Amino acid sequence: MQADAPRACRFGRRWYLNNESWHPSVPPFGEMKCILCWCVSGETHCQRQECPPSACASSATRDNPCCAKCRGECSP
């Protein structure tokens, strides 16, 4: 018996190879850089970037566009 080759994934109008990863594009918003998708044996899996918990009162300044960064009012 011959094993089947890993299957590709279809996401939107594009095909992705097994173990390939990408940032999805969602009209009308465009590429979603805070979300990463990957293909595993023909199944698409997506996950939002995880950010460390913030102990700040407000989070206005951002170094990483996906995660908020404290402005300076955080307690140590």
C-alpha positions in Angstrom: 0.0 0.0 0.0 1.4 3.4 -1.0 1.1 6.4 1.3 -0.6 9.5 0.0 1.4 12.6 -0.4 0.5 15.5 2.0 -2.4 17.5 0.6 -2.4 21.2 -0.1 -4.8 23.7 1.4 -7.0 26.1 -0.4 -7.6 29.5 1.3 -9.7 32.0 -0.7 -8.5 31.7 -4.3 -5.0 30.5 -3.5 -3.5 27.1 -2.8 -0.8 26.5 -0.2 1.5 23.5 0.1 1.6 21.3 3.2 3.5 23.1 6.1 3.4 26.4 4.3 2.3 29.5 6.3 0.9 32.8 5.3 -1.0 35.9 6.6 -4.5 35.8 5.2 -5.9 38.5 3.1 -9.5 39.5 3.9 -11.3 41.9 1.5 -11.8 44.8 2.1 -9.3 44.9 4.9 -6.3 43.4 3.1 -3.5 41.3 4.6 -4.1 40.5 8.3 -0.6 40.7 9.6 -1.6 39.7 13.2 -3.0 36.4 12.0 -0.9 33.5 10.8 -2.4 30.6 8.9 -0.7 27.3 8.0 -1.5 24.2 6.0 -1.4 20.8 7.7 -2.3 17.8 5.6 -5.0 19.6 3.6 -6.5 21.5 6.6 -6.0 25.2 7.1 -5.3 26.4 10.7 -5.2 30.1 11.7 -4.3 31.8 14.9 -4.1 35.4 16.0 -0.7 36.4 17.4 -0.6 36.1 21.1 0.5 39.0 23.1 1.8 39.1 26.7 -0.7 40.4 29.2 -0.6 44.1 29.9 -0.6 45.7 33.3 -1.0 49.2 31.9 -3.9 51.6 32.6 -3.9 52.4 28.9 -2.2 51.1 25.8 -1.8 53.9 23.2 1.8 53.4 22.0 2.5 50.4 19.8 5.9 49.0 18.9 4.4 45.8 17.5 1.2 46.7 15.6 -0.4 43.5 16.9 0.4 44.0 20.5 -0.1 47.1 22.7 2.8 48.6 24.5 2.6 50.6 27.7 3.1 54.3 27.5 4.9 54.6 30.8 2.1 54.6 33.3 2.7 50.9 34.1 3.6 49.8 37.6 6.8 47.7 37.7 
